[in-house]
């Protein structure tokens, strides 16, 4: 699937207007230090906040097993790139939180008031 199809599929699954979701994601990737990566039918939006800290957001149209594989890939990529701390703002992403936890990334309440969650990678 193309990134726009993944965003649209995930948005529909969570009761969000797909066109609005695509526009919001497009606007988000225009921020400095931001990119989107894809593995299977899962996207990771990443915005580098400094050399070892990033804000991340995941969007997926994957079935549970493929999602687990994708999250494993992204967690490995974060570690390889020496990203030690990630921040997230929670959306309707219970399946993603479960996959992160299964891959050793335990999100907790953020100490930074700009974000809802944080985790050491």
Secondary structure, DSSP 8 states (H G I E B T S, - for coil): --HHHHHHHHHHHTT--HHHHHHHHHHHTTSTTEEEEEETTEEEEEEEEETTEEEEEEEE---HHHHHHHHHHHHHHHHHTT--EEEE---S-HHHHHHHHHTT---EE-SSTT-SEEEE-
